[in-house]
Amino acid sequence: NIAIFGAGHVGSACVAALSAIDCRIRWVDSRRNIFPAVVPACVNRIESQDPVLEVAAIPSASFCLVMTHSHALDYAICHEALKRDDFVYCGLIGSLAKRRRFEKLMRDTGLPGAALAKLTCPIGVAGIAGKKPAEIAIAVTAELLQIRDASLHLQAYDQRRPPLAVVSEFGKK
């Protein structure tokens, strides 16, 4: 499950890239008539006057990408998502300076450091410097695939491990 907030150029490119993999996408924007007429079957378009309220509807263990047309809206969505503490990933488009500004504001509202540490900004795999929407979308898709695959690898490893035997201080089971 992936929630994408923002249907601008980068959001549209991310939907195009991510819809090619096995996922369900909730695509949220507040602007009227911003979505294309046709989207892939895995995409649910949500035109909402208050996208922040849509954070509550996202299933737990989802990926959340925030890339709206407004820094204030980006902040409000990220703040709400980080308060939930049950997303696999919360990514925000922007620079390290934007991240630091948001972190300071969130810290001032009492959001704990552990929650702030879960914010990924800038987004995308390291080493891709391109700023075109398609380049950002490819970098973000690669990052989400890395996180998903690492999680699947850990789950498979945990299932193969035998249960631990409890040993007392005297060496008896």
N, C-alpha and C positions, 0 to 999 in steps of 0.2 A: 504494500500500500504506500502510495506516494501522494502527498498533498503539495500542490504547487500554487503559491499565492502570487498572482501577477500574470496577465495575459499580453504583456508587451512583447517586444522582439525576442528577448532572451527567454521569457517564459514560453513563448510559442516554440522556439527552437528546442527547449528542454522537453516539452511535450512530444514533439516530433521524434527526438532521439530516444526518449524513455519508452514511448509507446511501441517501439520495435522489440522491446524485451518483455518477458512475462511479468506483467505488473498491472495494478489497478491505480488509476490516477484520478484524484479529485482536483480539479482545476478551478481556482477561485479568483474572482475579480469583482471589484465594485462598479466598474464602468459599464454603462449600457452598450449593448451591441458590439462589444470588444472581441468576442469569440468568433472564430471562423464558423461558417455554416455547417461544415462537415468536419468531424473529428473521428479518430479511430474508436473502435468499439470499447476499448478499455478505458476511455476517458469520460468522466462525468463532469460537465461544465456547471459551475455554480455562480450565478450572478447574484451577489449579495450586497445590500446597502451597508452592511457592517461585517466585513470579512473576519474580523477578530472573533466574532461569535462562532464562526465556522471551525475554529480550532477545537472546540469541544466535541464536534462531530467526527473528528479524525480517529480511526481505530488506534488502540495502543500498538506499540511495536512498529509504527509507521515511520516513514522518512518524510521530513517536512522541508520544503524549499521556499524561501521567502525572497521575492524579487518584484515588488510592486512598483508603482509609479511614484510612491511617496515615502520619504524617510520616516515620517511620523507613523505611517501605517506599518511599515516594515518593523519599526520598534515595537508597536503595540502587539503585532502578531507574534514576534519573537518572544516578547515578555510573557505572553499568555502560553505559548508552547513550552517555554522553559519552566514555567510554574507547574506544568503537568508532570514532568519528569518521567514520562513513559515512552518517549520517541527513541527510535534507534539513532536518528540523525536529525539535527536541526541546523540547516544551512542558510546563510544570509549572503546575498550578493553584495559585494562591496570591498572596500579596502580594509587594511589593518587599522587605519585611523577611524573608520566608521565603527569597526568592532569595539575599539577602545572607548569611543563616545557612548555607544550603547551599553557597554559593561558598566561604565561609571554611573549612567542614569539608572540602570537596573540595580546596582549595588546600593545606590541612594534610596531606592524603594524597598530595600530589605531582601532582595533576591539573594540566596546564599551562593557562595563562591562555587560550590559543587555544581549548581545549576548553570552558572555562567560558563563553567568549563566545558559544558556540553554544546555550546554554540560554535559552529564552524563558520568562520569568516576570515579571509576570503574562501570561496568554495571552489571545488575542482581539484583534480590531481595536481601536485606540484610540478613545475617545469613547463607548463603550457602558458605562454605569455600572451597569446592572442586575445583580442577584445571583441572580435566579431561574435554575434549571437551563436552561430553554429559552433565556433571554437569553444566558447564557454559551455555550451550544451554537451559537447563531446567530453570535455574535461569533467563536468559534473556527473555525467552518466558513468564515466570510468570510475570516479570516486565512489559512487553509490554501489557499483558492481563490486569494487574491492571490499567495501564494508559488508555487503550481503554475503559474498563468498567467504570472507573471514568468519562470519557468524555461522554459516553452514558448515565450514570446516571444524569449528569448535564443537558444534552440536554432534557431528559425526564422530569426532574424537571422544567426546564424553560417552557416547553410546557404546563404543568399542572397549572402553576401559573397564576392567573388572572392578567390582566394588572393593573398597578398602577394608582390610581386616583391622579390627580394633585390637591393639596390643596393650596390655596393662604394663605398669612399671616393672612387673616381675617377669615379663617376657611371655606370658600366657595369653592365648586368645580367648 
